[in-house]
Amino acid sequence: MEATQTLVNSSLRNGVRTLELNFDPGNCYTHEMMKQLDAAILEARFDEATQVIVLRGAGEKFFCAGADINMLKKADPTFKYYFCLHANETLNRLEQTPKLVIAALNGHTVGGGLEIAMAADLRIARQGAGKVGLPEVTLGVLPGTGGTQRLARLVNKSKAIELMVTGNVFSFEDAAAMGLVNQIWKTETTQEFMDKVQAYAEQFCAPNKASRAVGRIKRAVQSGAEIPFESALAVERELQQLLFQSDDAKEGIAANQEKRVPKFKGK
């Protein structure tokens, strides 16, 4: 039964928690996968050893191909509504977690897969590994897991509408040109790509960076961008005050004055 399967593999190395979507076909997500992803996000939040979160898809062909169409075909409209609601809540939780989230696009990233990736803070793609896009219009529906809203915030509104009403899929290079992908890396294998992602993510962990500061920068931007400017400044001040009280802030300031490289501890 699906409920007994591990649909989200979780592993931790050097402060980086990797969450791997694992479902055949296409690492598509079901309600059970979203429940497991939700639980994994909460676990990563509470885990002090987790300083950065990386999302990837299992295998070499897909990051995620979106919601499982076979599941949606069988489900009634009420279930579909609550399925979308829970998926929205899960991605909001990911987006608001005060730890940096990197989506490693190791394959096709379409439909709900792109919606998951857009809830991350940074998106890094493997060159030539796949396409991206929101083709839900071809099914007679809209991108219902935050796609209409996040895409419009990452690219301009008119471009977002064009991409969604045409339903076209496009290259990682096109995605990068419009600001949807941060970096594209050329690697010989998926494993080499993921090794590079791991090394990239580790730079945001202690002792290299003050990981709490990294997480609060993320939180200030993700939360502040959606509220009035004066309120956003208040959020920024409160987050800054929390950081002023941290051991890493004391270390960073001391290292600057003593002209040495800081040794952060993530505390």
Sequence and secondary structure as in RCSB ss.txt:
>XXXX:A:sequence
MEATQTLVNSSLRNGVRTLELNFDPGNCYTHEMMKQLDAAILEARFDEATQVIVLRGAGEKFFCAGADINMLKKA
DPTFKYYFCLHANETLNRLEQTPKLVIAALNGHTVGGGLEIAMAADLRIARQGAGKVGLPEVTLGVLPGTGGTQR
LARLVNKSKAIELMVTGNVFSFEDAAAMGLVNQIWKTETTQEFMDKVQAYAEQFCAPNKASRAVGRIKRAVQSGA
EIPFESALAVERELQQLLFQSDDAKEGIAANQEKRVPKFKGK
>XXXX:A:secstr
 GGGS  EEEEEETTEEEEEE  TTTT B HHHHHHHHHHHHHHHH TT  EEEEEESTTTEEE  B HHHHHHS
 HHHHHHHHHHHHHHHHHHHHSSSEEEEEE SEEETHHHHHHHTSSEEEEETTS EEE  GGGGTS  TTTHHHH
HHHHS HHHHHHHHHH  EEEHHHHHHTTS SEEE  SSHHHHHHHHHHHHHTTSTTTS HHHHHHHHHHHHHHT
TS HHHHHHHHHHHHHHHHTSHHHHHHHHHHHTTS       
